[in-house]
């Protein structure tokens, strides 16, 4: 006699009844990154507060504004050149953000105008080098650290606004 197939059970009278089949269970589908609704991070977090407070303490401790005033009175060409390069860098950044993105609605301006980002980056790095050269006689090897702390403080302060 042939054995019953493993998919069937023997009933009480010996006849074979089909086993009720369960519907296949689908694996839970995880939402993709675009479907996930993550709540945005708070604007003021520990990281932002740290850089802002560190920048304020550094500004007070090294008498930053008094030093900048003295540098301007000495007519340091490095500082003037760094200021001009910083103005160029910020002007291109504001052109991208305000004029292209907000006014014209071009969100992907780096593909439409590929030269803008490298120009802005080069001007900003050149400005940082000029500021370091102009302030090196005052703060010596601490100059890059002080300027970096000031830069991070400004970036975090601006991020709170936008």
Buried (B, 14 or more C-beta within 10 A) or exposed (E): EEEEEEEEEEEEEEEEEEEEEEEEEEEEEEEEEEEEEEEEEEEEEEEBEEBBEBBEEBBEEBEBEEBBEEBEEEEBEBBBBBBBBBEBBBEBBEBBEEEBBEEEEBEEBBEEBEEBBEEBEEBBEBBBBBBBBBBBEBBEEBBBEBBBBBBBBEEBBEBEEE
